[in-house]
Amino acid sequence: HHRVKNNLQTISSLLNLQARYVDDEAKDAVMEGKNRVKSMALIHQKLYQTDNLKGISFSDYLLELVNILFRSYNINKDRVKLKTNIDPLNLDIDTAIPLGLILNELISNSLKYAFPNEQDGEIEVRLNEVNQTLIMTVMDNGVGMPSDFELKNASSFGMKLIHTLSEKLNASINITLDKGTCIQFEIKNYRLA
């Protein structure tokens, strides 16, 4: 896991270098890729730092991931607040990586689009185990998405990634577009560490 983490950090550094030589639109895509790599590297770092090489404390991971994303998008934590309700779960790496990538996409989208013009807001993340199902909810009180939005028909890479990873986790998805955006996943295919 230490070697994997180092390799992912090298890839992240290469993406940083590449971002210096592309236009603004491509730079955004490269930086999003870098954040995806960081979300996976962070999981391997957490594995390496513990005695449990099979899984990680997901609440610790989530808080560190959010800090990385807030810094990456230069968001003041006094302007956009984070609320969490995370059960103390140690998740297997094969569950943690897709969940981490999904969270990376959803939180990034909220930070980039939900609060335009320096608008204040709140992002809430919940992860709870209920009746042998993981319930993961990401919501914000921002400007919301179009009322006809459907994840499976979305054209962006990030939304396609969320859809694909959700299928891997055998997750059903419920999207509510009222007073912001709320996306809830009911995940059947997961393992605790």
Helices and strands as residue ranges (DSSP letters): H 2-19, H 24-49, E 55-57, H 58-72, E 80-86, E 90-92, H 93-109, I 110-114, E 121-130, E 133-140, G 151-153, H 157-168, E 171-176, E 181-187
